Amino acid sequence: MLSAMPDDNLTRPVEIPDRKPGICSAEFVAACAVLVAAAVLFGGRLGDRGVVSEELRWAEVAREMRQTGNFFQPTINGQTYYDKPVGSYWLIVAASYLTGEVDETAARLPAAVAGWVGVLLVMCLGARLYDARTGVFAGTVLATCFGFAFYARRATADVETVTGVLAAVWLFARHRDRPQGPWVLLLWLVMAVTSLTKGLLGFVLPLAVLGVYGLLVSVPRDRGRVAGFAERYRWFFNWWSLVAVPLAVAVYFAPFLLSERQSGSADGLDMVFRENVRRFYAPHNHTGSVYLYVGVIFVLAAPWSAFLLAALLPGKQKSDGDRLARAYFWAVFVFFTLASSRRSYYLLPVLPAVALLVARVLTAPVDELLPLARRLRVVGYVLFGCVVVGAGVLLLPPANLLPAPYDHLPDLPARWAYATGCVASPIAFGWSVVRARHRLPAVVAAITFAGLAYALLVALPAADEFRTRRTFAAEVRARVADAPDHLALYHARDIAFDLNHPVRLHEYTAPDELTAALRAGTVRWVIARRRYLAGLTLPAAVQFEEKAYPWDGTDQLGDKMVLLEATGSHER
């Protein structure tokens, strides 16, 4: 099958007379199209799904910040929750003034905007490191990477971190031929602001990338070791750094110091050490295998990961820009692999580097690639084609496709749209293979965009019908309307956002304390997770339960919530 797809004419780039960085008219139109597509993919139907998992914490902290006017002390249900810096919460609060309140749209809007800016930046970086066409395609790849598109629609600070690191690398690339100047000040400020969204990664990752790149730069041997080292890192060893570094440190620590002065608590600074330093060598959770990211990267970068092995091979002509792109990839990948705390989405900052390298291997002339890279590129197209052809199997009813209990899953929503894509995509891919091989990258991008649009804008919002937390919270609000100040939480803090309660709720984690409160009449209603009720004998009876489905596993059932009412409360 590979021999049926000779590679001699695949993806030959459009001729660019001087191949200087910049975007000519054709590339400018393509770049605008990519940015519009990214805006649709990241921003469409943001509020049509309830916030879930870690999104609940970001949304609730921002809601309470706006409610109390205290922007330096993050809280959940009135209790300090300094798990991340305040910067990402501020972005959600700012977005809430566009939507009118801290709702699902406001919670996710900062990530969507950051994702869009990231696509723009990677196009600019690709044009500078390679050429205009490669830059535009790098933006296309990043926008349609599954991991990037998914988290650009999620109320967390992950994509803000990705884009902040990318902005720092782009600033360096733009000025690497002039390593001294006021841009150094801006570079350090970008790193400081990025670090205020999720943590010190905003400093660590750009410095790791620039550090690895410096090792790859050629310096004349007659300079000597000390002078050669200074030459490699002139962007740091200059007078501007004497101002930039202290200023960046001050910008980063200012919110923590203001918070401590306001509250008298050093929780924020403790978080800096716990989440950014100790987690690297002695994490208390998220301890995945050292090989975790070897597999994860192929999921996050899907479907472009089909071309990743080809992209990681060096080209015949080594350029300074290519060295920076490869330093970007390996510095980020190795850093997260060496860290003791590992979780799949931690690796998201590597995706801009993946986009650059994949774009390069798909747009490079054949004679610039090693023979093995050419073969692996063809293998990537074959794998993609197999997935496109096989995607139609999902049209089969789950009862005919999946084992119990997953055979009870609902059918695909908007089946006609999915079926249309399953017919059109193989036709388009086959046509490009037979008649227009130079358009294969664009066809792959179009098919990928259509698939992600269906998954993110149609399937996931439809699946929210089967996520019952918002429905449960609405029912709780109705049932406790006559005594809202007698509602308590028992290991159920995550429901605070969906409850949208105007005052702080009673909260318990010890069974004896909850029992005493129920008997004293301080608490009438209790929201608790099922898993924490096992073996307990409380003076309360279950009044309402979060709906369960046949396909819910043990963990999902344990996380379902119930509403308890104190026994005899109707008589009081």
C-alpha positions as CSV (number, residue, x, y, z in Angstrom):
1,M,0.0,0.0,0.0
2,L,2.9,2.3,0.7
3,S,4.3,1.8,-2.7
4,A,0.9,2.9,-4.2
5,M,1.5,6.4,-2.8
6,P,4.9,7.6,-4.2
7,D,6.1,10.6,-2.2
8,D,7.9,12.5,-4.9
9,N,5.2,15.1,-5.3
10,L,3.6,15.2,-1.9
11,T,3.1,18.5,-0.2
12,R,5.6,20.5,-2.4
13,P,5.3,24.0,-1.0
14,V,4.1,27.1,-2.9
15,E,7.1,29.0,-4.3
16,I,8.0,32.0,-2.1
17,P,10.5,34.1,-4.0
18,D,12.7,35.3,-1.0
19,R,11.3,32.9,1.7
20,K,11.7,35.7,4.2
21,P,9.5,35.7,7.3
22,G,6.2,37.3,6.7
23,I,2.9,36.5,5.1
24,C,2.1,37.3,1.4
25,S,-1.4,37.6,0.2
26,A,-2.2,33.9,-0.2
27,E,-0.8,33.1,3.2
28,F,-2.6,36.0,4.7
29,V,-5.9,34.8,3.5
30,A,-5.1,31.3,4.7
31,A,-4.1,32.7,8.1
32,C,-7.3,34.6,8.4
33,A,-9.3,31.4,7.6
34,V,-7.4,29.5,10.3
35,L,-8.1,32.1,12.9
36,V,-11.8,32.2,12.0
37,A,-11.9,28.4,12.2
38,A,-10.1,28.5,15.6
39,A,-12.6,31.0,16.9
40,V,-15.5,28.8,16.0
41,L,-13.9,25.7,17.4
42,F,-12.8,27.3,20.7
43,G,-15.7,29.7,21.2
44,G,-18.8,28.0,19.9
45,R,-21.4,26.9,22.5
46,L,-19.1,27.5,25.5
47,G,-22.0,27.7,27.9
48,D,-24.0,24.8,26.7
49,R,-22.3,22.3,29.0
50,G,-22.1,22.4,32.8
51,V,-18.6,22.9,34.4
52,V,-17.1,19.6,35.5
53,S,-14.1,18.3,37.5
54,E,-11.4,20.9,38.1
55,E,-13.5,23.5,36.2
56,L,-15.8,23.7,39.2
57,R,-13.1,25.0,41.4
58,W,-12.0,27.8,38.9
59,A,-15.6,28.9,38.4
60,E,-16.6,28.9,42.0
61,V,-13.5,30.8,43.2
62,A,-14.1,33.5,40.5
63,R,-17.8,33.6,41.5
64,E,-17.0,34.2,45.1
65,M,-14.3,36.8,44.2
66,R,-16.9,38.8,42.3
67,Q,-19.5,38.2,45.0
68,T,-17.3,39.4,47.9
69,G,-15.1,41.9,46.1
70,N,-12.0,40.2,47.6
71,F,-9.7,39.5,44.7
72,F,-6.6,38.4,46.6
73,Q,-8.1,35.6,48.7
74,P,-9.5,32.7,46.6
75,T,-12.2,30.8,48.5
76,I,-14.7,28.0,47.9
77,N,-17.8,28.2,50.1
78,G,-16.0,30.9,52.0
79,Q,-13.0,28.8,52.9
80,T,-9.5,29.6,51.6
81,Y,-8.6,27.6,48.5
82,Y,-5.2,28.7,47.5
83,D,-4.4,25.9,45.1
84,K,-3.4,28.1,42.2
85,P,-2.3,31.8,41.8
86,V,-5.0,34.4,41.5
87,G,-4.3,35.5,37.9
88,S,-6.4,32.8,36.2
89,Y,-9.4,33.6,38.5
90,W,-9.0,37.3,37.6
91,L,-9.4,36.5,33.9
92,I,-12.7,34.7,34.6
93,V,-14.0,37.6,36.7
94,A,-13.1,40.0,33.9
95,A,-14.9,37.8,31.4
96,S,-18.0,37.8,33.7
97,Y,-18.4,41.5,33.1
98,L,-19.0,40.6,29.4
99,T,-21.6,37.8,30.2
100,G,-23.2,39.5,33.2
101,E,-22.2,36.9,35.8
102,V,-19.7,34.1,36.4
103,D,-21.4,31.4,34.4
104,E,-20.1,28.6,32.3
105,T,-19.3,30.9,29.3
106,A,-17.4,33.4,31.5
107,A,-15.5,30.5,33.1
108,R,-14.3,29.1,29.8
109,L,-13.9,32.3,27.8
110,P,-10.3,33.1,29.0
111,A,-9.1,29.7,27.9
112,A,-10.8,30.1,24.5
113,V,-9.2,33.5,23.9
114,A,-5.8,32.2,25.1
115,G,-6.2,29.3,22.6
116,W,-7.0,31.7,19.8
117,V,-4.0,33.9,20.6
118,G,-1.8,30.8,20.8
119,V,-2.8,29.9,17.2
120,L,-1.9,33.4,16.1
121,L,1.5,33.3,17.9
122,V,2.5,29.9,16.6
123,M,1.8,31.1,13.0
124,C,4.0,34.1,13.6
125,L,6.7,31.9,15.2
126,G,6.5,29.3,12.3
127,A,6.8,32.1,9.7
128,R,9.9,33.4,11.5
129,L,11.6,30.0,12.1
130,Y,10.7,28.5,8.6
131,D,8.6,30.4,6.1
132,A,5.1,31.9,5.8
133,R,3.4,28.7,4.5
134,T,4.8,26.6,7.3
135,G,3.7,29.2,9.8
136,V,0.1,29.1,8.6
137,F,0.1,25.3,8.7
138,A,1.6,25.3,12.2
139,G,-1.4,27.4,13.3
140,T,-3.7,24.9,11.5
141,V,-2.1,21.9,13.3
142,L,-2.2,23.6,16.8
143,A,-5.9,24.6,16.4
144,T,-6.9,21.1,15.4
145,C,-4.8,19.1,17.9
146,F,-7.3,17.3,20.0
147,G,-5.7,18.2,23.3
148,F,-5.3,21.9,22.5
149,A,-8.8,22.3,21.1
150,F,-10.4,20.4,24.1
151,Y,-8.6,22.4,26.8
152,A,-9.1,25.7,24.9
153,R,-12.8,25.1,25.8
154,R,-12.2,24.2,29.5
155,A,-12.3,26.5,32.5
156,T,-8.7,25.9,33.7
157,A,-5.5,27.8,33.3
158,D,-3.7,25.1,31.2
159,V,-4.1,26.9,27.8
160,E,-3.2,30.2,29.3
161,T,0.1,28.6,30.4
162,V,0.7,27.1,26.9
163,T,0.1,30.5,25.3
164,G,2.2,32.4,27.8
165,V,5.2,30.0,27.2
166,L,4.7,30.3,23.5
167,A,4.6,34.1,23.7
168,A,8.0,34.1,25.5
169,V,9.6,31.8,22.9
170,W,8.2,33.9,20.1
171,L,9.6,37.1,21.7
172,F,13.0,35.5,21.9
173,A,12.8,34.2,18.3
174,R,11.9,37.6,17.1
175,H,14.9,39.2,18.7
176,R,17.5,36.4,18.8
177,D,19.7,38.3,16.4
178,R,19.6,41.3,18.7
179,P,19.9,39.7,22.1
180,Q,20.1,43.0,24.1
181,G,17.3,45.6,24.3
182,P,14.1,46.5,26.0
183,W,12.4,43.4,24.7
184,V,14.3,41.5,27.5
185,L,12.1,43.4,29.9
186,L,9.0,42.4,28.1
187,L,10.2,38.7,28.0
188,W,10.5,38.6,31.8
189,L,7.2,40.3,32.3
190,V,5.5,37.8,30.0
191,M,7.0,35.0,32.1
192,A,5.8,36.6,35.3
193,V,2.2,37.1,34.2
194,T,2.1,33.6,32.8
195,S,3.3,32.2,36.1
196,L,0.4,34.0,37.8
197,T,-2.1,31.8,36.0
198,K,-1.1,28.4,37.1
199,G,2.4,28.5,38.6
200,L,6.1,28.8,38.1
201,L,6.0,26.9,34.8
202,G,5.6,30.4,33.2
203,F,9.3,31.0,34.2
204,V,10.6,27.4,34.1
205,L,9.5,26.3,30.6
206,P,10.7,29.3,28.6
207,L,14.0,29.3,30.5
208,A,14.4,25.6,29.8
209,V,13.7,26.1,26.1
210,L,16.1,29.0,25.7
211,G,18.7,27.1,27.8
212,V,18.6,24.0,25.6
213,Y,18.7,26.2,22.5
214,G,21.8,28.0,23.8
215,L,23.6,24.7,24.0
216,L,22.9,24.1,20.3
217,V,24.2,27.4,19.1
218,S,27.6,27.3,17.5
219,V,30.2,29.6,19.0
220,P,33.8,30.0,17.7
221,R,36.2,27.9,19.8
222,D,38.7,30.7,20.1
223,R,36.2,32.6,22.4
224,G,37.1,30.5,25.4
225,R,34.6,28.7,27.7
226,V,33.5,31.7,29.7
227,A,33.2,34.1,26.8
228,G,31.5,31.3,24.7
229,F,28.9,30.7,27.5
230,A,28.2,34.4,27.7
231,E,27.8,34.6,23.9
232,R,25.2,31.7,23.9
233,Y,23.1,33.5,26.5
234,R,23.6,37.1,25.7
235,W,19.8,37.6,26.1
236,F,20.3,37.0,29.8
237,F,23.8,38.4,30.4
238,N,23.1,42.0,29.6
239,W,22.3,45.2,31.5
240,W,18.5,44.9,30.8
241,S,18.3,41.8,32.9
242,L,19.4,43.7,36.0
243,V,16.1,45.5,35.7
244,A,13.9,42.8,34.1
245,V,14.6,40.0,36.6
246,P,13.8,41.9,39.8
247,L,10.8,43.5,38.2
248,A,9.4,40.1,37.1
249,V,10.0,38.7,40.6
250,A,8.1,41.6,42.1
251,V,5.2,41.3,39.7
252,Y,4.9,37.6,40.4
253,F,5.1,37.9,44.2
254,A,3.0,41.1,44.6
255,P,-0.4,39.3,44.7
256,F,0.8,36.8,47.2
257,L,2.2,39.5,49.5
258,L,-1.0,41.5,49.2
259,S,-3.1,38.5,50.0
260,E,-0.9,37.7,53.1
261,R,-1.2,41.3,54.3
262,Q,-4.9,41.3,53.8
263,S,-5.7,38.0,55.4
264,G,-2.7,37.4,57.7
265,S,-2.3,34.0,56.1
266,A,0.7,32.7,54.1
267,D,-1.3,30.1,52.3
268,G,-0.4,31.6,48.9
269,L,3.3,31.4,49.4
270,D,2.9,27.9,50.9
271,M,1.1,27.0,47.7
272,V,4.1,28.3,45.6
273,F,6.4,25.9,47.3
274,R,4.0,22.9,47.6
275,E,2.7,23.0,44.0
276,N,5.7,24.3,42.1
277,V,8.8,23.0,44.0
278,R,7.9,20.0,46.2
279,R,5.6,18.5,43.6
280,F,8.5,18.2,41.2
281,Y,10.4,15.8,43.4
282,A,7.9,14.6,46.1
283,P,4.3,14.8,44.9
284,H,1.4,13.9,47.1
285,N,-0.7,12.8,44.1
286,H,-0.6,12.4,40.3
287,T,2.3,10.1,40.3
288,G,2.1,8.5,36.9
289,S,4.7,6.2,35.3
290,V,7.9,7.7,33.9
291,Y,6.8,6.5,30.5
292,L,3.4,8.2,30.8
293,Y,4.1,10.9,28.3
294,V,5.4,8.6,25.6
295,G,1.9,7.5,25.0
296,V,0.1,10.6,26.1
297,I,1.7,12.8,23.5
298,F,0.1,10.8,20.7
299,V,-3.3,11.4,22.3
300,L,-2.9,15.1,22.9
301,A,-1.5,15.7,19.4
302,A,-4.0,13.5,17.6
303,P,-4.5,13.2,14.7
304,W,-1.3,15.0,13.8
305,S,0.6,12.5,16.0
306,A,0.5,10.2,13.0
307,F,3.3,12.4,11.6
308,L,5.2,13.0,14.8
309,L,7.9,10.4,14.3
310,A,8.6,11.8,10.9
311,A,8.6,15.3,12.4
312,L,11.2,14.4,15.1
313,L,13.8,13.3,12.5
314,P,16.1,16.1,11.5
315,G,16.0,17.6,8.1
316,K,18.9,17.5,5.6
317,Q,19.4,21.2,5.9
318,K,19.8,22.2,9.6
319,S,18.7,25.8,10.3
320,D,18.8,28.0,13.3
321,G,15.0,28.1,13.4
322,D,14.7,24.4,13.3
323,R,17.2,24.1,16.2
324,L,14.9,26.4,18.3
325,A,11.8,24.4,17.4
326,R,13.5,21.1,18.4
327,A,14.8,22.7,21.6
328,Y,11.3,23.8,22.3
329,F,10.0,20.2,22.0
330,W,12.6,18.3,23.8
331,A,13.1,20.8,26.7
332,V,9.4,20.7,27.5
333,F,9.0,16.9,27.0
334,V,12.1,16.0,29.1
335,F,11.2,18.5,31.9
336,F,7.7,16.9,32.4
337,T,9.2,13.4,32.1
338,L,11.7,14.2,34.8
339,A,9.1,15.7,37.2
340,S,7.8,13.1,39.7
341,S,4.3,14.5,39.4
342,R,2.8,13.4,36.1
343,R,-0.7,13.8,34.7
344,S,-1.7,13.6,31.0
345,Y,-2.6,17.2,30.5
346,Y,0.5,18.6,32.1
347,L,2.2,17.9,28.8
348,L,0.0,20.4,26.9
349,P,2.8,23.1,26.6
350,V,4.7,20.8,24.2
351,L,1.9,21.1,21.6
352,P,3.1,24.3,19.9
353,A,6.5,22.7,19.3
354,V,4.7,19.6,17.9
355,A,2.7,21.9,15.6
356,L,5.9,23.6,14.3
357,L,7.7,20.3,13.6
358,V,4.7,18.6,12.0
359,A,4.0,21.6,9.9
360,R,7.6,21.6,8.7
361,V,7.6,17.9,7.8
362,L,4.3,18.2,5.9
363,T,5.2,21.3,3.9
364,A,8.9,20.7,3.2
365,P,10.1,19.7,-0.2
366,V,11.0,16.0,-0.6
367,D,14.6,16.7,-1.1
368,E,14.9,18.4,2.3
369,L,13.8,15.3,4.2
370,L,15.7,12.2,5.0
371,P,14.5,9.0,3.3
372,L,13.1,7.6,6.6
373,A,11.2,10.8,7.2
374,R,9.6,10.6,3.8
375,R,8.5,7.0,4.5
376,L,7.2,7.9,7.9
377,R,5.2,10.7,6.4
378,V,3.5,8.3,4.0
379,V,2.8,6.0,6.9
380,G,1.2,8.9,8.7
381,Y,-1.1,9.5,5.7
382,V,-2.0,5.8,5.6
383,L,-2.9,5.7,9.3
384,F,-5.0,8.8,8.9
385,G,-6.8,7.3,6.0
386,C,-7.5,4.2,7.9
387,V,-9.1,6.2,10.7
388,V,-11.2,8.2,8.3
389,V,-12.5,5.0,6.6
390,G,-13.1,3.3,9.9
391,A,-14.9,6.2,11.6
392,G,-18.2,5.0,10.1
393,V,-18.3,2.1,12.5
394,L,-19.5,4.6,15.2
395,L,-22.8,4.9,13.3
396,L,-23.7,1.4,14.5
397,P,-26.0,1.3,17.5
398,P,-24.1,0.9,20.8
399,A,-26.2,-2.2,21.5
400,N,-24.6,-3.9,18.4
401,L,-21.1,-2.6,19.0
402,L,-20.2,-2.4,22.8
403,P,-20.3,-4.9,25.6
404,A,-22.6,-4.5,28.7
405,P,-23.1,-2.1,30.4
406,Y,-22.0,0.3,27.6
407,D,-24.5,-1.2,25.2
408,H,-27.0,1.1,26.9
409,L,-25.2,4.3,25.8
410,P,-27.3,6.5,23.6
411,D,-26.9,6.8,19.8
412,L,-24.8,9.5,18.3
413,P,-26.5,12.9,18.2
414,A,-27.1,14.5,14.8
415,R,-26.4,11.2,13.1
416,W,-27.1,12.7,9.7
417,A,-24.2,15.2,10.2
418,Y,-21.9,12.5,11.3
419,A,-23.0,10.2,8.4
420,T,-22.4,13.0,5.9
421,G,-18.9,13.4,7.2
422,C,-18.3,9.7,7.0
423,V,-19.1,9.8,3.3
424,A,-17.5,13.0,2.4
425,S,-14.2,12.6,4.2
426,P,-13.0,9.3,2.6
427,I,-14.0,10.8,-0.8
428,A,-12.0,14.0,-0.2
429,F,-9.0,12.0,1.1
430,G,-9.1,9.6,-1.8
431,W,-9.4,12.4,-4.3
432,S,-6.4,14.2,-2.9
433,V,-4.3,11.0,-2.9
434,V,-5.2,10.2,-6.6
435,R,-5.5,13.6,-8.2
436,A,-4.0,16.3,-5.9
437,R,-1.4,15.0,-3.6
438,H,0.0,18.4,-3.0
439,R,-3.2,19.2,-1.2
440,L,-3.1,16.3,1.2
441,P,-2.1,18.4,4.3
442,A,-5.0,20.8,3.7
443,V,-7.5,18.0,3.2
444,V,-6.3,16.3,6.4
445,A,-6.7,19.6,8.2
446,A,-10.3,20.1,6.8
447,I,-11.3,16.6,7.8
448,T,-9.8,17.0,11.3
449,F,-11.6,20.4,11.8
450,A,-14.9,18.8,10.8
451,G,-14.4,15.9,13.2
452,L,-13.5,18.2,16.1
453,A,-16.4,20.5,15.3
454,Y,-18.8,17.6,15.5
455,A,-17.2,16.3,18.7
456,L,-16.9,19.6,20.6
457,L,-19.9,21.6,19.2
458,V,-22.4,18.8,18.7
459,A,-21.7,15.6,20.6
460,L,-20.4,16.9,23.9
461,P,-23.2,19.5,24.4
462,A,-25.7,16.7,23.6
463,A,-24.0,14.4,26.1
464,D,-24.6,17.0,28.8
465,E,-28.2,15.8,29.0
466,F,-26.8,12.7,30.7
467,R,-24.7,14.7,33.2
468,T,-27.0,15.2,36.1
469,R,-25.2,17.5,38.5
470,R,-26.9,20.7,37.3
471,T,-30.3,19.0,37.4
472,F,-29.6,17.7,40.9
473,A,-28.5,21.2,42.1
474,A,-31.7,22.8,40.7
475,E,-33.8,20.3,42.5
476,V,-32.0,20.9,45.8
477,R,-32.5,24.6,45.5
478,A,-36.2,24.1,45.1
479,R,-36.5,21.7,48.0
480,V,-34.5,23.8,50.5
481,A,-36.1,27.1,49.5
482,D,-37.9,27.4,52.9
483,A,-34.7,26.9,54.9
484,P,-31.7,27.7,52.7
485,D,-29.5,28.6,55.7
486,H,-30.0,25.1,57.1
487,L,-28.3,23.4,54.2
488,A,-24.9,21.7,54.7
489,L,-22.3,20.0,52.6
490,Y,-20.6,16.7,53.6
491,H,-17.6,16.0,51.4
492,A,-19.5,17.8,48.6
493,R,-17.8,21.1,48.1
494,D,-17.7,20.8,44.3
495,I,-21.4,21.4,44.0
496,A,-21.1,24.9,45.4
497,F,-20.9,26.5,41.9
498,D,-24.0,24.7,40.6
499,L,-25.9,25.6,43.7
500,N,-25.1,29.3,43.3
501,H,-25.9,29.8,47.0
502,P,-25.9,33.4,48.1
503,V,-24.3,32.7,51.5
504,R,-21.7,30.4,52.9
505,L,-23.0,26.9,53.6
506,H,-22.3,24.7,56.6
507,E,-19.6,22.3,55.7
508,Y,-18.6,19.1,57.5
509,T,-16.0,16.4,57.0
510,A,-16.3,14.5,60.4
511,P,-19.4,12.3,60.9
512,D,-19.8,13.0,64.6
513,E,-19.8,16.8,64.0
514,L,-22.5,16.4,61.3
515,T,-24.6,14.1,63.5
516,A,-24.4,16.7,66.3
517,A,-25.5,19.5,64.0
518,L,-28.5,17.4,62.7
519,R,-29.7,16.6,66.2
520,A,-29.3,20.2,67.4
521,G,-31.3,21.5,64.5
522,T,-28.5,23.7,63.1
523,V,-28.6,21.6,59.9
524,R,-31.8,20.3,58.3
525,W,-30.5,19.4,54.8
526,V,-27.3,17.7,53.8
527,I,-25.7,17.2,50.4
528,A,-23.3,14.3,50.4
529,R,-21.5,12.0,48.0
530,R,-22.6,8.4,48.1
531,R,-19.2,7.0,48.8
532,Y,-18.9,8.9,52.1
533,L,-22.3,7.6,53.4
534,A,-21.2,3.9,53.4
535,G,-21.3,2.6,56.9
536,L,-22.6,5.8,58.4
537,T,-25.7,6.0,60.6
538,L,-27.0,9.6,60.5
539,P,-30.3,11.0,62.0
540,A,-31.4,11.8,58.4
541,A,-33.1,10.1,55.5
542,V,-32.4,10.3,51.8
543,Q,-34.9,12.6,50.0
544,F,-33.4,12.9,46.6
545,E,-30.6,11.3,44.6
546,E,-28.5,12.3,41.6
547,K,-29.7,10.2,38.7
548,A,-27.5,7.2,37.7
549,Y,-27.2,5.4,34.4
550,P,-26.5,1.8,33.6
551,W,-23.1,2.6,32.1
552,D,-21.9,4.4,35.3
553,G,-18.9,2.6,36.8
554,T,-18.2,2.2,40.5
555,D,-16.2,5.5,40.8
556,Q,-19.0,7.4,39.0
557,L,-21.6,6.0,41.3
558,G,-19.6,6.8,44.3
559,D,-19.4,10.4,43.2
560,K,-23.2,10.7,42.7
561,M,-24.7,13.1,45.3
562,V,-27.7,12.7,47.5
563,L,-29.9,15.1,49.5
564,L,-30.6,14.0,53.1
565,E,-33.1,15.6,55.4
566,A,-32.9,15.4,59.2
567,T,-35.3,12.8,60.6
568,G,-38.3,14.5,62.2
569,S,-37.5,17.9,60.6
570,H,-41.1,18.2,59.3
571,E,-42.3,18.2,62.9
572,R,-40.0,20.9,64.1
